[in-house]
Amino acid sequence: MSSAGYNVWPVSLECGDLILRPIRYRDHSEWASVRSRNIEWLSPWDASNPSPTGRLPTFREMVRSLNAQARSLSALPFVITERRPTLKRPVIIGQLTVSTIIWGSAMSASIGYWVDQSVAGRGVAPTAVAMATDHCFRALGLHRMEINIRPENAASLRVVEKLGFRFEGLRRNFLHINGQWADHRSYALTRDEVPDGILNPWLERRAVQK
């Protein structure tokens, strides 16, 4: 994985044909197209707004907010892209956001992600999570990374299991998901537990399994 000399942000992270890069306003059409064809695949796990209006931000509002958070280093908003032999530029196949970055005595952050159903089962999500986690540990110097997952989301549970994240407990009514407050299973890793990072060990295990 390369991260341009460990720049913190903006940065693009690469592993083979997989690239994590900052989300941009001009991604709107392609991003919306991916989301539209994956609506049934993603909607059970999508965050919702519990306020009386129930309104979620538009794409432009989302990117504006994420960019502001990135400038203050409280979030790192990536799209997951992939090089394709027949196309001139990498295509968007998902999104990954490092959020709730807390400095000071905590030095921690959370990761949320989704991928196109067409690439599910190919190792895209665990590779992207590993890339982002290693970047946060090495470039940002964070101490702890956390991922919270619905107990029913078997695909995401396999991601943290493959990468060795520890189960820390159940958070009752933790996030508003698909129209209701939902329990989440909480997983975490600290930098001390993985001094060599998690990307290379994951890639080595995956190569053996093939």
C-alpha positions in Angstrom: 0.0 0.0 0.0 1.3 3.5 -0.8 0.1 6.7 0.9 2.1 9.4 -0.7 4.8 9.6 2.0 2.2 9.2 4.7 0.4 12.4 4.0 -2.6 12.5 6.3 -5.2 14.2 4.1 -6.0 14.5 1.2 -4.5 11.1 0.3 -5.1 8.2 -2.0 -4.4 4.7 -0.8 -3.6 1.9 -3.3 -3.5 -1.9 -3.1 -3.3 -3.6 -6.5 -6.3 -2.4 -8.5 -8.1 -1.1 -5.4 -7.9 2.7 -4.7 -9.3 4.7 -1.8 -9.5 8.4 -2.7 -11.3 11.4 -1.3 -14.9 11.8 -2.3 -15.6 14.7 -4.7 -18.7 16.7 -5.8 -18.2 15.5 -9.4 -18.7 11.9 -8.2 -22.4 12.5 -7.8 -23.7 10.8 -11.0 -21.5 7.7 -10.7 -22.1 7.4 -6.9 -25.9 7.8 -7.3 -25.9 5.2 -10.0 -24.1 2.6 -7.8 -26.4 3.4 -4.9 -29.5 3.1 -7.1 -28.7 -0.4 -8.4 -27.8 -1.5 -4.9 -30.8 -0.1 -3.1 -32.2 -3.5 -1.9 -28.7 -4.7 -1.0 -27.8 -1.6 1.1 -31.1 -0.2 2.5 -31.4 -2.6 5.4 -28.1 -1.2 6.8 -28.4 2.5 5.8 -28.4 5.2 8.4 -31.7 7.1 8.7 -32.8 10.4 10.4 -34.9 10.0 13.5 -36.0 13.7 13.5 -39.6 14.5 12.6 -38.6 15.5 9.1 -36.7 12.3 8.5 -34.6 14.1 5.9 -31.2 12.9 4.9 -28.6 15.3 3.3 -28.3 15.6 -0.4 -25.1 14.3 -2.0 -23.8 17.8 -2.2 -24.6 18.5 1.4 -23.0 15.2 2.4 -19.8 15.9 0.6 -19.7 19.5 1.9 -20.1 18.2 5.5 -17.5 15.5 5.0 -15.0 17.9 3.5 -15.4 20.2 6.4 -14.8 17.3 8.8 -11.8 16.3 6.8 -10.3 19.8 7.0 -10.6 19.6 10.8 -9.3 16.0 10.7 -12.4 14.6 12.4 -13.1 12.4 9.4 -11.5 10.9 6.3 -14.2 10.4 3.6 -13.1 8.0 0.9 -14.8 6.4 -2.1 -13.6 2.9 -2.9 -12.6 2.6 -6.6 -11.2 -0.1 -8.8 -9.2 -0.2 -11.9 -10.8 -2.1 -14.8 -8.8 -3.3 -17.8 -11.4 -2.0 -20.3 -11.9 1.4 -18.7 -9.8 4.5 -18.8 -10.3 5.4 -15.1 -11.1 3.6 -11.9 -14.8 3.1 -11.2 -16.6 3.7 -7.9 -17.5 0.4 -6.1 -18.2 1.6 -2.6 -17.6 4.2 0.1 -15.6 4.1 3.3 -15.5 6.9 5.9 -13.2 7.1 8.9 -15.3 9.1 11.3 -15.5 10.4 14.9 -11.7 10.9 15.0 -10.9 11.8 18.6 -7.5 13.2 19.4 -6.0 13.9 22.8 -6.1 11.0 25.3 -8.4 8.8 23.1 -6.6 8.8 19.7 -9.4 6.8 18.3 -11.8 6.6 15.3 -14.6 4.6 13.8 -14.9 3.1 10.3 -18.1 2.7 8.2 -18.3 1.3 4.7 -20.5 -0.2 2.0 -19.6 -1.9 -1.3 -21.4 -2.7 -4.6 -23.1 -6.1 -4.4 -21.4 -7.1 -7.6 -18.0 -7.1 -5.9 -19.2 -8.8 -2.6 -17.2 -11.9 -1.8 -14.0 -10.7 -3.6 -12.3 -9.3 -0.5 -12.9 -5.7 -1.4 -14.4 -4.6 1.9 -11.8 -6.3 4.2 -9.0 -4.9 2.0 -10.4 -1.4 2.0 -10.9 -1.5 5.8 -7.4 -2.8 6.3 -5.9 -0.1 4.1 -7.8 2.6 6.0 -6.9 1.1 9.4 -3.2 0.9 8.6 -3.3 4.5 7.4 -4.9 5.7 10.6 -2.4 3.8 12.8 0.7 4.8 10.8 0.0 8.2 9.3 -2.4 9.7 11.9 -0.8 7.9 14.8 -4.2 6.8 16.2 -4.4 4.2 18.9 -7.8 2.5 18.4 -10.1 1.8 15.5 -13.7 0.7 16.0 -16.4 -0.8 13.7 -20.0 -1.2 14.7 -22.2 -3.7 12.9 -25.8 -4.8 13.0 -26.0 -8.3 14.4 -28.0 -9.3 11.3 -25.4 -8.1 8.8 -23.6 -11.3 8.2 -21.4 -9.9 5.3 -20.0 -7.1 7.5 -19.5 -9.5 10.4 -17.3 -11.6 8.2 -15.2 -8.5 7.4 -14.1 -7.9 11.0 -13.6 -11.6 11.6 -11.3 -11.9 8.6 -9.2 -8.9 9.9 -9.1 -10.0 13.5 -11.1 -7.2 15.1 -12.0 -8.0 18.7 -15.7 -8.2 19.7 -16.2 -5.8 22.6 -19.9 -6.1 23.3 -23.4 -5.2 22.2 -24.6 -1.6 22.0 -28.3 -1.4 22.5 -30.2 1.0 20.2 -26.9 2.4 19.1 -27.7 4.0 15.7 -30.9 4.8 13.7 -30.9 2.4 10.8 -33.5 2.0 8.1 -36.1 3.8 10.1 -35.6 2.5 13.6 -33.1 2.4 16.5 -30.9 -0.7 16.1 -28.5 -2.7 18.2 -24.9 -3.0 17.0 -22.1 -5.3 17.8 -18.9 -3.3 18.6 -15.5 -4.5 17.3 -12.1 -2.8 17.9 -8.3 -3.1 17.4 -5.5 -1.1 19.0 -2.3 -0.3 17.3 -0.3 -2.3 19.9 -2.2 -5.4 19.0 -1.1 -5.2 15.3 2.4 -3.6 15.2 2.9 -4.7 11.6 -0.6 -3.5 10.5 -3.4 -5.7 9.2 -3.3 -5.3 5.5 -0.2 -7.5 4.7 -1.3 -10.3 7.1 -4.8 -10.2 5.5 -3.3 -10.4 2.0 -1.0 -13.2 2.9 -3.9 -15.3 4.4 -6.0 -14.6 1.4 -3.3 -15.7 -1.0 -2.9 -19.0 0.9 -6.7 -19.6 0.8 -6.9 -19.2 -2.9 
